[in-house]
Structure formats: C-alpha cells, structure tokens
Amino acid sequence: MTARFRRCGHGSGPMHPGDQKTVAQFTALLAARLRPAPWTGRGDAAVQIGEHGLERGRPLPGQRPDTDPVALVLIHPDTETALTGTLHCSRPRIHGAWTDPYRLLTHALAGHELPVDIDLSS
C-alpha cells in the first residue's frame, strides 16, 4: 500500500507530516503578528527592525518597566548571545512580548547580518 502526500496544495491524499508542521508554524506566526502579547516592560520584547523583521530584544537589568526609551540589547533568538551593544528603543518600535513564532522573522534565522546603522529611536 502506498501513501500519497500532498505538497504545496498539489496532489491528492493526506498532507505530509512535514508539511503539517510547516503550516502549523506559519499559522502560529500569523496569529502572533496579528495579536501580539502586550509587553509589560519585563522579559524579552519583539522589536521592529525594518518593515517586516522582528528581533529579540532584552532590556538591561534593573531598568524600570515604564521607561521610554527602553535601553536594550538585541540577542540571537536561539543561542541568546548578544548581537548588538546597548540600543535605545522607543516604545512604538516594540511589537509586543517575545514569543517563539517570531524567530522565523529574525535576521539571524534568515542568515542575514543586522544593519550596522540600526536606529530604534523613532
């Protein structure tokens, strides 16, 4: 008996398990983009870089939650190593609390370097 798998919407039969995982990740990403969890000033934040990219930002220790601008460091979403020095980020640039689906939109996951002239003040 042979199993037939549908790929990219083509073919007949059930969807391949690998495709199901990709669809689930993409659906979670869309849901997180449309309804971000509010950032309370504590924990990691999803910071808007460019038009579509998000990066994981970690506020400096001891910073007050209601500070504007927020002093933070952009970190790698998987290894948690610092990608930048301290940046001052305005509150409107913070998309929401960092969640795992956002890692698909990061420069690090795409294999791109962060822009050298990052300005998060506006």
C-alpha positions as CSV (number, residue, x, y, z in Angstrom):
1,M,0.0,0.0,0.0
2,T,1.4,3.4,-0.9
3,A,0.7,6.6,0.9
4,R,0.1,9.7,-1.3
5,F,1.1,13.0,0.1
6,R,0.0,16.4,-1.0
7,R,2.7,19.1,-1.2
8,C,2.1,22.8,-1.5
9,G,-1.5,22.2,-2.2
10,H,-0.9,19.9,-5.2
11,G,-1.7,16.3,-5.4
12,S,-4.2,14.1,-3.7
13,G,-4.3,12.3,-0.4
14,P,-3.4,13.5,3.1
15,M,-0.9,16.2,3.8
16,H,2.7,15.1,4.5
17,P,3.6,15.3,8.2
18,G,6.5,17.7,7.4
19,D,4.1,20.0,5.6
20,Q,1.7,19.9,8.5
21,K,4.5,21.1,10.8
22,T,5.4,24.0,8.5
23,V,1.7,25.0,8.2
24,A,1.4,25.0,12.0
25,Q,4.5,27.2,12.4
26,F,3.3,29.6,9.8
27,T,-0.2,29.8,11.3
28,A,1.3,30.5,14.8
29,L,3.5,33.2,13.2
30,L,0.5,34.9,11.6
31,A,-1.5,34.7,14.8
32,A,1.4,36.2,16.9
33,R,1.8,39.1,14.3
34,L,-1.9,39.9,14.3
35,R,-2.4,39.6,18.0
36,P,0.9,40.3,19.9
37,A,1.0,39.7,23.6
38,P,1.5,43.0,25.3
39,W,4.9,43.8,26.6
40,T,4.8,44.8,30.2
41,G,8.4,46.1,30.4
42,R,9.7,42.8,31.8
43,G,11.1,39.9,29.9
44,D,12.2,39.9,26.2
45,A,10.5,42.1,23.6
46,A,9.9,41.7,19.9
47,V,11.5,44.8,18.4
48,Q,10.5,46.0,14.9
49,I,13.6,46.2,12.6
50,G,12.9,47.4,9.1
51,E,9.5,46.8,7.5
52,H,8.9,43.2,8.3
53,G,11.7,42.0,10.5
54,L,11.4,41.4,14.2
55,E,14.4,40.9,16.6
56,R,14.5,39.6,20.1
57,G,15.4,42.5,22.5
58,R,16.4,42.1,26.1
59,P,16.1,45.1,28.4
60,L,19.1,45.9,30.6
61,P,18.9,44.6,34.2
62,G,17.4,47.0,36.7
63,Q,15.6,49.1,34.2
64,R,12.2,50.4,35.2
65,P,9.3,48.9,33.2
66,D,7.8,52.3,32.2
67,T,11.0,53.9,30.8
68,D,10.8,55.5,27.4
69,P,13.1,55.0,25.5
70,V,14.0,51.5,26.6
71,A,17.7,50.5,26.8
72,L,18.0,47.0,25.4
73,V,20.4,44.6,23.6
74,L,19.3,42.6,20.6
75,I,20.1,38.9,21.1
76,H,20.1,35.8,18.9
77,P,16.7,34.0,19.2
78,D,18.3,30.6,19.7
79,T,21.7,31.0,21.3
80,E,20.9,34.1,23.3
81,T,24.2,35.7,22.5
82,A,24.3,39.5,22.2
83,L,24.1,40.7,18.6
84,T,24.5,44.4,19.4
85,G,25.6,46.8,22.2
86,T,23.1,48.8,24.1
87,L,20.4,50.4,21.9
88,H,17.8,53.0,23.0
89,C,14.5,51.9,21.6
90,S,11.3,54.0,21.6
91,R,8.2,52.2,22.9
92,P,6.3,52.3,19.5
93,R,9.1,50.1,18.0
94,I,8.3,47.3,20.4
95,H,5.8,45.0,18.8
96,G,5.0,43.0,21.9
97,A,6.3,40.3,24.2
98,W,8.8,37.9,22.5
99,T,7.3,34.6,21.6
100,D,8.8,31.7,19.8
101,P,6.9,32.1,16.4
102,Y,8.7,35.4,15.9
103,R,12.1,33.6,15.4
104,L,11.0,33.0,11.8
105,L,11.2,36.7,11.1
106,T,14.6,37.4,12.6
107,H,17.7,38.3,10.6
108,A,19.7,35.6,12.5
109,L,17.4,32.7,11.3
110,A,17.5,34.0,7.7
111,G,21.3,34.1,7.8
112,H,21.5,37.9,7.4
113,E,23.6,40.3,9.3
114,L,21.8,43.1,11.2
115,P,22.2,46.5,9.6
116,V,25.2,48.3,11.1
117,D,23.3,51.6,11.4
118,I,20.3,50.5,13.5
119,D,18.3,53.4,14.8
120,L,15.5,52.4,17.1
121,S,14.9,55.9,18.5
122,S,11.9,56.7,16.3
